[in-house]
Amino acid sequence: MTKPKFSLRELIRNGIGPYRDLYPFLKPYRIQFGLALAFGALFGAATGLFPLVMNQVNKYVFPQGHDKAAILAGTDTSTGADVNVAILYCSVIPFIFILRSTFDFLNSYLMAWVSLRVLTDLRCKLYQHILSQSLEFFNRERAGNLMSRVINDTRQAQAALTSVSSDLIKQPITIVSAACTLIYLDWKFTIGSLVLFPVCLVPILLFGKRVKKQGKLEEQKVGIMMTALQETFSGIRVIKAFAREDRESKQFNQLSEENFRNATRVRKAIEIVSPLVEAVGAVGVGLALFYVWYFHLSAARLIALLMAMYFLYDPAKKLSRIHLVMQQCFVATTNVFEIMRMKPAIEDRPASITISESKGDIRFENVTFRYRPELPMALTNLNLHIERGKYFALVGASGAGKSTILSLLLRFYEADSGAILLDGRDTRTITQESLRNQVGIVTQDTFLFHDSILNNIRYGRLNATEEEVVAAAKSAFAHNFIMQQPNGYQTVIGDKGCLLSGGQQQRVSIARALLKNAPVLLLDEAMSALDSEAEREIQAALERLSEGRTVIAIAHRLSTVLKADQIIVMDHGEIREMGTHRQLLESSTLYRRLYDLQFNVQAEELADVA
């Protein structure tokens, strides 16, 4: 059976790993960090040298063979000390303790301040980096795991800069200064005490790998729990509609129990080290007492030696926990910086330009794209010219490639081959932000923030005035129902706008796109949540909005295709036919079939209403 090998190199590498990754975040606060370390070093020095001071003071506190009354009266010349000197020596103890406590406070406060600043910067940087990732990243990653990385893992990484950083300075200096004091007081006693010191490293190395392994599992379980919470709260309507509260509760309880078991294994591995080190220290104390008895040392010397031993083994006990905490920090920082090192699938090229306006002329030239290698083509050799100021409707069965065209235009994904041109310029040469500023979008799955109606509409253009927001709402026929809300435009509409109806949510979303006032407008089944009356109102607003603008609409409603200048019939990622509604009805079998399946019933309903 192969015995486990403990590598000192691995111990050091894992120990400095979090600092190596965190150093760029620590650098702006290196002065405060350096001061914290300096005060920690002073604390360690004051602590370790304290037994030496006690040894000197004890000579006056425990006088041997002298008249105490004479000492207090100042008439005992054999000691060479009067009562004032005795008071002075006794005052040294509280003075050193106050000084030591001051150093400890300054070290702890400055270290906490630096670590909290680093935590704040790290969270913000990680959050910003996650937002910079392309959509394929979010399609692959679980939202709960990302939440866990931003909240939990960054907090674990912070531990490497608080208690760990302080102890890495304070405790070794305390040990060195205490060892020097012991050598000064009695070198033979010191050698005997230090023989046991290496034994303290055995439990550290023994349980270190176990903490690392179980700590990684613990972080994974926390991520799964965060995912479960996120999905539950996002899908609460479905859960309640199917009466699955008990099922979700049981699943969460099961996840909590698994996390409990992993967490207790980690805590057991961490907590068992201190008692083992204390046991070694107790053996040292027993041997120290026998040594004192054997060599008939004085009480003053005994107190000083025992205090020095305590200041030697207590820091060793605290240091024994550092490696285990560092193992957890190592797992957390690894998780955080794995994401930080990820590059977005789509990045702006070094020579990308920023555009401030656009005419809205769009071309797809031989565009081919698939979402993943194992999936079929989403688009194949697509050639399409969407003229400036025209209204184009995309129709086709599910999976035909309609939404893919919109996603590629916004550069949510990059085409495998071919080019997409805006005003004759390849969109890959335009910065993503300025490109998307030229495009307004209204989707079928309306997303509104847990904020006021005013701020949700203003999201389309952050510097818009309240008057401009109201004007956009009126154009989207949303003003009337907004004014009926309890606080008008200041009404907070709940998570994802849950306090509004589906049609009201859609109108707010359309108002947001209207406020953006972009030259290109994308409508991804934008009429799906509207009734016939609201649809006619919005259609009228969109007709006014489309003047001089390029509109691309994914059509599932008859009204969308009837007003289109051109209808693009798509099938399996290819353009099959193109023309007006009347032209396609007369000449296209594929469009006729789609019309009969999707639009004919709507046409009959509109005729009945008329």
Rosetta blueprint (number, residue, H / E / L):
1 M L
2 T L
3 K L
4 P L
5 K L
6 F L
7 S L
8 L H
9 R H
10 E H
11 L H
12 I H
13 R H
14 N H
15 G H
16 I H
17 G H
18 P H
19 Y H
20 R H
21 D H
22 L H
23 Y H
24 P H
25 F H
26 L H
27 K H
28 P H
29 Y H
30 R H
31 I H
32 Q H
33 F H
34 G H
35 L H
36 A H
37 L H
38 A H
39 F H
40 G H
41 A H
42 L H
43 F H
44 G H
45 A H
46 A H
47 T H
48 G H
49 L H
50 F H
51 P H
52 L H
53 V H
54 M H
55 N H
56 Q H
57 V H
58 N H
59 K H
60 Y H
61 V H
62 F L
63 P L
64 Q L
65 G L
66 H L
67 D L
68 K H
69 A H
70 A H
71 I H
72 L H
73 A H
74 G L
75 T L
76 D L
77 T L
78 S L
79 T L
80 G L
81 A L
82 D L
83 V H
84 N H
85 V H
86 A H
87 I H
88 L H
89 Y H
90 C H
91 S H
92 V H
93 I H
94 P H
95 F H
96 I H
97 F H
98 I H
99 L H
100 R H
101 S H
102 T H
103 F H
104 D H
105 F H
106 L H
107 N H
108 S H
109 Y H
110 L H
111 M H
112 A H
113 W H
114 V H
115 S H
116 L H
117 R H
118 V H
119 L H
120 T H
121 D H
122 L H
123 R H
124 C H
125 K H
126 L H
127 Y H
128 Q H
129 H H
130 I H
131 L H
132 S L
133 Q L
134 S L
135 L H
136 E H
137 F H
138 F H
139 N H
140 R H
141 E L
142 R L
143 A H
144 G H
145 N H
146 L H
147 M H
148 S H
149 R H
150 V H
151 I H
152 N H
153 D H
154 T H
155 R H
156 Q H
157 A H
158 Q H
159 A H
160 A H
161 L H
162 T L
163 S H
164 V H
165 S H
166 S H
167 D H
168 L H
169 I H
170 K H
171 Q H
172 P H
173 I H
174 T H
175 I H
176 V H
177 S H
178 A H
179 A H
180 C H
181 T H
182 L H
183 I H
184 Y H
185 L H
186 D L
187 W H
188 K H
189 F H
190 T H
191 I H
192 G H
193 S H
194 L H
195 V H
196 L L
197 F H
198 P H
199 V H
200 C H
201 L H
202 V H
203 P H
204 I H
205 L H
206 L H
207 F H
208 G H
209 K H
210 R H
211 V H
212 K H
213 K H
214 Q H
215 G H
216 K H
217 L H
218 E H
219 E H
220 Q H
221 K H
222 V H
223 G H
224 I H
225 M H
226 M H
227 T H
228 A H
229 L H
230 Q H
231 E H
232 T H
233 F H
234 S H
235 G L
236 I H
237 R H
238 V H
239 I H
240 K H
241 A H
242 F L
243 A L
244 R L
245 E H
246 D H
247 R H
248 E H
249 S H
250 K H
251 Q H
252 F H
253 N H
254 Q H
255 L H
256 S H
257 E H
258 E H
259 N H
260 F H
261 R H
262 N H
263 A H
264 T H
265 R H
266 V H
267 R H
268 K H
269 A H
270 I H
271 E H
272 I L
273 V H
274 S H
275 P H
276 L H
277 V H
278 E H
279 A H
280 V H
281 G H
282 A H
283 V H
284 G H
285 V H
286 G H
287 L H
288 A H
289 L H
290 F H
291 Y H
292 V H
293 W H
294 Y H
295 F H
296 H L
297 L L
298 S L
299 A H
300 A H
301 R H
302 L H
303 I H
304 A H
305 L H
306 L H
307 M H
308 A H
309 M H
310 Y H
311 F H
312 L H
313 Y H
314 D H
315 P H
316 A H
317 K H
318 K H
319 L H
320 S H
321 R H
322 I H
323 H H
324 L H
325 V H
326 M H
327 Q H
328 Q H
329 C H
330 F H
331 V H
332 A H
333 T H
334 T H
335 N H
336 V H
337 F H
338 E H
339 I H
340 M H
341 R L
342 M L
343 K L
344 P L
345 A L
346 I L
347 E L
348 D L
349 R L
350 P L
351 A L
352 S L
353 I E
354 T L
355 I L
356 S L
357 E L
358 S L
359 K L
360 G L
361 D L
362 I E
363 R E
364 F E
365 E E
366 N E
367 V E
368 T E
369 F E
370 R L
371 Y L
372 R L
373 P L
374 E L
375 L L
376 P L
377 M L
378 A L
379 L E
380 T E
381 N E
382 L E
383 N E
384 L E
385 H E
386 I E
387 E L
388 R L
389 G L
390 K L
391 Y E
392 F E
393 A E
394 L E
395 V E
396 G E
397 A L
398 S L
399 G L
400 A L
401 G L
402 K H
403 S H
404 T H
405 I H
406 L H
407 S H
408 L H
409 L H
410 L L
411 R L
412 F L
413 Y L
414 E L
415 A L
416 D L
417 S E
418 G E
419 A E
420 I E
421 L E
422 L E
423 D L
424 G L
425 R E
426 D E
427 T H
428 R H
429 T H
430 I E
431 T L
432 Q H
433 E H
434 S H
435 L H
436 R H
437 N H
438 Q L
439 V E
440 G E
441 I E
442 V E
443 T E
444 Q L
445 D L
446 T L
447 F L
448 L L
449 F L
450 H L
451 D L
452 S E
453 I H
454 L H
455 N H
456 N H
457 I H
458 R H
459 Y L
460 G L
461 R L
462 L L
463 N L
464 A L
465 T L
466 E H
467 E H
468 E H
469 V H
470 V H
471 A H
472 A H
473 A H
474 K H
475 S H
476 A L
477 F L
478 A L
479 H H
480 N H
481 F H
482 I H
483 M H
484 Q L
485 Q L
486 P L
487 N L
488 G H
489 Y H
490 Q H
491 T L
492 V E
493 I L
494 G L
495 D H
496 K H
497 G H
498 C L
499 L L
500 L L
501 S L
502 G H
503 G H
504 Q H
505 Q H
506 Q H
507 R H
508 V H
509 S H
510 I H
511 A H
512 R H
513 A H
514 L H
515 L H
516 K H
517 N L
518 A L
519 P L
520 V E
521 L E
522 L E
523 L E
524 D E
525 E L
526 A L
527 M L
528 S L
529 A L
530 L L
531 D L
532 S H
533 E H
534 A H
535 E H
536 R H
537 E H
538 I H
539 Q H
540 A H
541 A H
542 L H
543 E H
544 R H
545 L H
546 S H
547 E L
548 G L
549 R L
550 T E
551 V E
552 I E
553 A E
554 I E
555 A L
556 H L
557 R L
558 L H
559 S H
560 T H
561 V H
562 L H
563 K L
564 A L
565 D L
566 Q E
567 I E
568 I E
569 V E
570 M E
571 D E
572 H L
573 G L
574 E E
575 I E
576 R E
577 E E
578 M E
579 G E
580 T L
581 H H
582 R H
583 Q H
584 L H
585 L H
586 E H
587 S H
588 S L
589 T H
590 L H
591 Y H
592 R H
593 R H
594 L H
595 Y H
596 D H
597 L H
598 Q H
599 F H
600 N H
601 V H
602 Q H
603 A H
604 E H
605 E H
606 L H
607 A H
608 D H
609 V H
610 A L
